[in-house]
Amino acid sequence: MPRVVPSQIVEFIDAEFPFARSRQPSTFTHADIDALSALVRLTEELPDELRTVSGRNHSFFLRGIETIRGTVTSRIAFASASHAPLDERLRNEIADVREILEPLPDEAPSPATAELSFIPDADLRDSIRNDVSAANRALHDGLWKASTVLAGATAEALLRWAITEKKLEPEVERARAAVIPKAHKDPNRWDLDGYTKVARFLGLIDGETEKQADLAREFRNLIHPGRSTRLAKVCDRGTALSALAAVELIVRDLS
């Protein structure tokens, strides 16, 4: 099932009920029933992690949806020659729903995604959590390459953070000289292989995690057509699961 996001619902409202943005007067007819029904369906399919409304907005959002749902159910209401009170209330509720949805993000980690509370930088933490969630969502949707690549990139981001943010500069340089002597001295210019080897040398991850991260690196490299053809391998459910397993193990160790 395609993923529904807040901006998609706002776009739908603007197309079907253009009065909602500026709260202009409008009337409804039987022809609007299908659009009203679709609006209810779209809000029902909005993932919980994207329905980040609370307090007064949450109450108004629920009231708006139930008013719209009730109107769809009671189609007889549109048979009346004059239904101005219904028009006004329905118009306001649709406008309220639009106003509440408009500022909501289209991307947020699912509740099941690890909190990554060991990362103090909130922006970085949220960015990595979004990538973990997106990789799992891609797995669920059967997008093996996307899941594999996202998970591999997330593993790299986590290890890079662990190496560069823990104030271990002397130790990091000794580790670089020992396990990746030809790599650039700036850790920000390493790749997943370098981060994995240095993280293991520093004891930030264990041997099991190192092996899994190395597999994630190999599978992520399958995005290059030449390598994929040469090795006669492609990204599949197994590569996605393996890359995600590397992420989970890294999170476990860094926690």
Residue, then its C-alpha position, 0 to 999 in steps of 0.5 A: m500500500p502506498r505510504v500516505v503523508p500529510s502534504q499529500i492530504v493537504e494537496f488533495i484538500d487544495a485540489e478538491f476543496p480549494f476554499a479550505r486554504s483561505r476559508q472562503p464560503s462554499t457549498f456542497t453537493h452530492a458530487d462532493i461525497d466521493a471526495l469527502s469519503a476519500l479524505v476520510r480514507l487518506t487520514e485513516e491511512l496516515p501512519d501514527e508516527l506522522r500524526t503528531v498532533s496533540g492537545r487542542n489540535h488532536s481534539f479538533f482533528l478528530r472532530g473534523i474527521e468525524t464530521i466529514r465521516g458523518t456527512v458521508t454516511s448521511r448522504i440524505a443530508f444533501a437531498s435538502a434544497s437548503h443546507a447552509p448550516l451543514d455547509e458552514r460547519l463542514r467547510n470549517e471542519i475541512a479547513d481545520v483539518r487542513e490547517i492542522l495537517e499542513p505543518l506536520p512532517d512527511e518523514a518521521p521514525s516509526p515508534a519501533t525504531a531505536e531511540l539512539s539516546f546515546i547521541p546527544d545531538a538531537d538533529l543528528r539523532d533524528s536524521i539517523r532514526n529517520d534513515v533506520s525507519a526508512a530502511n525498515r519501511a523499504l524492506h517491508d515494501g520489498l524495495w531491497k536495494a533501497s533498504t540495503v543502501l539506506a541501512g549501509a549508509t546508516a551503519e556508516a553514519l553511526l560508526r562515524w559519529a562514534i569515532t569522531e564525537k567521543k573525543l578520542e583523537p589520539e586513540v583514533e590516530r593510533a587506530r588509523a595507523a594500525v588498521i588503515p595506514k593508507a587512509h586519510k588522517d581526517p576520519n570524515r574522509w573514511d568509508l564504512d570499511g575504515y570506520t568498521k576497522v577503527a571502531r573494532f580496534l577501539g573496542l567500540i564494537d565487538g567482533e560479531t558486529e564487525k563481521q556484520a558491518d563488513l557484510a553490509r559494506e559488501f552488499r551496499n557496494l552492489i549498487h554499482p552495476g559493474r560490481s553487481t554484474r562481475l559478482a553475479k549478485v543483486c540486492d535482495r531480501g537477504t542483503a537488506l536483512s543483513a545490512l539492517a542487522a548490522v545497524e541493530l548490532i552497532v546500536r546495541d554496542l554503542s548503547 
